[in-house]
Amino acid sequence: MRKYLSNALLLGAVAIAGFTSCNSSSSKNVSRATGWQINSKDGGFQYNTNFTEQETAPGLVFLEGGTFTRGRVQDDVMHDWNNSPTQMHVQSFYMDETEVTNKMYMEYLDYLKKVYPPENPAYTNIYYGALPDTLVWRNRLGYNEVMTNNYLRHPAYAEYPVVGVNWVQAVQYCEWRTDRVNEHILEREGYLDRNVKYQVTTGELDGTFSTETYLNSPSNVYGGQIDSLQGKVKRDSTNVFAKRSSGILMPAYRLPTETEWEYAAQAIVGSREYNNYRGRKKYPWDGQYTRSGKRKYRGDQLANFKQGKGDYGGIAGWSDDMADITAEVKSYPPNDWGLYDMAGNVAEWVADVYRPIVDDDANDFNYYRGNVYMKTAIDKEGKVDIVSQNDMRYDTLPNGRIIARDLPGEIAMVPVDENDTYLRTNFDSSDNRDYRDGDPSSTRYFKQFDIDEEEIDPSKRMYNAPTHEIRRDEEGNIIKQYDESNTRTTLINDEVRVFKGGSWKDRAYWLDPAQRRYLPQYMATDYIGFRCAMSRVGSKATEKKTPRH
């Protein structure tokens, strides 16, 4: 009797275990809120329950976020005092392994030229507005015409960092790259037919792809032809279009914030010991010198920079840094994150508006100055406003260069208004570039209760940089008016952006990741390039933490 009872109990236990196993394996598709089936073929709530983590987009390296000391930890010989040491925390993010190269930027120009041919008067300024300024190589007392004529396009410089690109152009490149990567992913995952992206460049399709348009109004993508371009895998599915909840589309490529860039350049992860850092790093590599101390590479330069007056590379031969102007990317060892040329080669644009003071009292988490909050424009019919060829808008920069603000097929954006900011505590306006920057309340002309900020005489503002006017006459000709005022006291305003890192043209002092300089966002040089970054969504780390012992 006991034997039979034992066997019965054993069979019951196996049955319960089997039921539990089956139930646990399908529990991710059963709602813990309602008990309903998720992703049922009969309908209901559809969600990507198989999502694991964000994939690493093309060209990027993952950087796990953490706390670090932002700011200058070495002597401030310039006495700028514009980056005092302060503790900051950065969220995990991704950054380009190298600077954007000439070949990468040429791909962008090739796309614009094919999709928006400059022969079409409506598109002329799209292509020409994206062209780098090759004249930045010219010097009144130097012969550099070989770079002026060849640096951007010649294959010999294909893997060299692109220069002559202003901040606005760098931002627009990031936006273009976001759309091309997501377009490729949708094709790969079966939401679009194969080679749809090439049909755009060959002129077979009238219209192009925009990530935000696809997410907000997919029927307007590819000039309204997307229904005939859907991939075979998803054509008969309930998920006709991918959404944010699908988990396959990438966040936007963008310029890194200054804090992210400095965190990435310091690469203090290599100096970590448990929950402390061993010492302070002067450069992105260990040690106090610019030459390698490793036995195999002893004496080799670790970056491309100006070593002294009239010395841009050293004596030809063994001790040379193998570059006089810029160098091919990956010519020098990467830092502990696996990032190349975070010191030297070219300095790099970052996203921030420059201010002499970093306001760490207001925020010590993902610090960034430059937020301008926008929202999707809605037309009179209550639909998303899509930019067409006829209502494209262009910005004329202070130097006379014309830049397309939006491309056809993109969603028009407008600043947030009082309806979005009413009774909010975290922000109260669209433009926050000058938030807590000392202007105008720190000036002796400011009277808090008697005068509005906008009424202050521009010549008496703290950040009253020159304002060079651009206007057109009755015939449409551009008239440039240089600001000759003698009341200007600074070059800083809301259109001045930070650039970081030393370059081939800079002394070793500027290789310190904490150094910061600025330039108007419409200007370009022969020593400033850029690289893209991308935010991390989801978990902080790509791997689960395990006990060390």
Buried (B, 14 or more C-beta within 10 A) or exposed (E): EEEEEEEEEEEEEEEEEEEEEEEEEEEEBEEEEEEEBBBEEEEBEBBBEEEEEBEBBEBBBBBBBBBBBBBBBBEBEEEEEBBEEBEBBBBBBBBBBBBBBBBBBBBBBEBBBEBBBBEEEEBBBBBBBBBBBBEBBEEEEEEBEEBBEBBBBEEEBBBBBBBBBBBBBBBBBBBBBBBBBBBBBBBEBBBBBEEBBEBBBEEEBEBBBBBBBBBBBBBBBBBEBBEEBBBEEBEEEEBEBBBEEBBBBBBBBBBBBBBBBBBBBBBBBBBEEEEEBEEEBBBBBBEEEBBBBEEEEEEBBBBBBBBEEEEBBBEEEEEBBBBBBBBBBEBBBBBBBEBBBBBBBBBBBBBBBBBBBBBBEEBBEBBBBBBBEEBBEEEEEEEBBBBEEEEBEEBBBBBEBBBBBBBBBBBBBEEBEEEBBEEEEEEEBBEBBBBBBBBBEEEEEBEEEEEEEEEBEEEBBBBBBBEBEBEEEEEEEEEEEEEEEEEBEBBBBBBBBBBBBBBBBBEBEBBBBBBBBBBBBBBBBBBBBBBBBBBBEEEEEEEEEEEEE
